[in-house]
Every structure is written in C-alpha cells, then in structure tokens.
Amino acid sequence: MNEQTNPEQPPDDEAQTGVGPQAHEPGSDPAIDLGEVKRVLEAALLSTSDPLTVQQLKRLFAGEVDADNIRKVLDQLKDDWAERSIELTSVASGWRFRVKPDYQKFLDRISSEKPPRYSRAVLETLAIVAYRQPVTRGDIEEIRGVAVSAPTLNALVERGWVEVIGTRETPGRPAIFATTKKFLDDLNVRSIEELPPLEELQAALEPPPNLVPLEAASPPLQQESTDEPQTPASSEQAHAG
C-alpha cells in the first residue's frame, strides 16, 4: 500500500492549532529587546508629569509589546529606582515618577509655587467625602453638625479632588459627591481602599498649623470654623439633601 502525503500540507494538529516551528505566544517574540523597552518606558514616564496607563504605554511600541510585558518591565523599572530619591509608583490614573516625600521638602525651598493650605472646614469636608462617599451636602452637614458653605465645597471641586457623580432620588434631587482619581493620585494610592488613616490623610494634605484633627467618632461640631466667607446657616440648610 502506497501512502502519499502532501509535503506542503502540515499535519492536522498543526493546521488546527497553529503550533509549528514559526509559532510563538503573543508578547514572547524573541526579537523584542526588553532592555530597549525599559529605556523607552523610562523616557516616556520621565518626560511627563501626568500618570500614564499601560494602554497608553503600549502605543509606544505600535502593538509589538503586549500589556503583560509592559507590566513586567514596569515592575523591573520600579525596582531599578527603588534606592534613588525618585521612585516609580502606580496610582489611580496609571504609572508615574515622583520625588520621594523625604526629599520633597528640600525642593520646596527653591520652588516659587507653594502648595495651597486649607482650612479646618475644607479638610473636614474632604475627609467626610473620602471616607463616607458617596455623600450629599446634607449628609456632610449632618455628620459635621453645621451648615456647609458654598466656598468650602467649591475649593475641593476646583482643586479636582471632589466631583459630582449624580443626584439622589429624593426631593430636591441633591447632588452626590465623591472623590476623583486626581485625589488618589495626589495621595499616591490606586483606590479608596488604600486611603491612609484619617490623621495621615490630614498631614498629607498640609493642613494649617491650627488644625484640630477630626476624629471619626468625635461629637458633631456646633459651629463652622473656616477661613472662607460664610453663608448664613439658614440659607445653607435649604440645600441639605
């Protein structure tokens, strides 16, 4: 019996699975120089102050390097910089380089731009939004025991730390507030689950020297203590949701 085979036709298992001498897993191309990938990622991240996502970084390589390899190289790059004064970190909006906190205080001495300092009212409001979100203005007022002035919330919205994410289905449809990715980025965390204890949060946001720490179990405040202009409580309470 004479069996004939077609030398140009691969065996059935190779034809069906695509496994053959030329096949390889996506992202495992031996032609990819991961050392060069690392240098490109380093250049991209050092050239911008904004965090970059893995998907954004993939575009640097026109699809030739997959997300898993990008993440692997980012972890290697993070280790490479671990003992330096600048570190590579993963935050809510992506990956970025930043000066380590121990060294930032030296740079602040020559910087003409000073970080804003916020009043007790602003920081207490931010803490309530961060740890109780989502909340309405009425929720904040109930917890604080005092009317919340418009400038207090506006300061947080303008800074990009708090945003309106919807309205509550109650009479008046009050706005619902939550923290933003920028707020998490500024704290160098990836999610609200990684938020530091309340006392550390207040310190990280550079409160004024006379700030009294807000304890989670403290009794409601009887009056607003703020540097911002105040609106009479009667008009503020009308917005409570």
Secondary structure, DSSP 8 states (H G I E B T S, - for coil): ------TTS--HHHHHH--STT---TT--TT--HHHHHHHHHHHHHT-SS-B-HHHHHGGGTTSS-HHHHHHHHHHHHHHTTTSSEEEEEETTEEEEEE-HHHHHHHHTT-S-------HHHHHHHHHHHHH-SEEHHHHHHHHTS---HHHHHHHHHHTSEEEEEE-SSTT--EEEEE-HHHHHHTT-SSGGG---HHHHHHHT---TT-----TT----SS---SS----HHHHHTT--
